């Protein structure tokens, strides 16, 4: 597990909290633009996490799985539990926006 992931898990509260919309709006000057940026970042985080999880779980899969042959693998269960404990991608993206960790730019008008 990378150090940045552990830090992200430890610093991001996985529970839902009320956020001050004025703080979110202040990041871009427009609330809807801030939400759109946060949504795009949440999609990026979700895609990255999903790909990473599938890569890790591919190691445990077999080509001819039968119900009788499926056995519990403790390592696989721990990997799944780790990803379940992670904060929702939208919560992570909001945390990144409020802490100025998202880079965005406006198109020239």
GIURHU-V976808 format. One line per field, one symbol per residue. ss: DSSP state (a for helix, b for strand, c for the rest). phi: phi as a letter, one per 40 degrees, with the letter a starting at -180 (. if undefined). burial: # if it has 16 or more other C-alpha atoms within 10 Angstrom, else .. Layout:
ss->???
phi->???
burial->???
//
This chain:
ss->ccaaaaaaaaacccccccccaaaaaaaaccaaaaaaaaaaaaaaaaaaaaaaaaaaaacccccccccccccccaaaaaaaaaaaacccaaaaaaaaaaccccccccccc
phi->.cccccccccccccccbcbccccccccbgacccccccccccccccccccccccccccccccbcbcbccccbcbccccccccdcccccddcccccccccbfbbcaacccc
burial->........#..#...........##..#..#..##.###.##..##.......................................#############...........
//
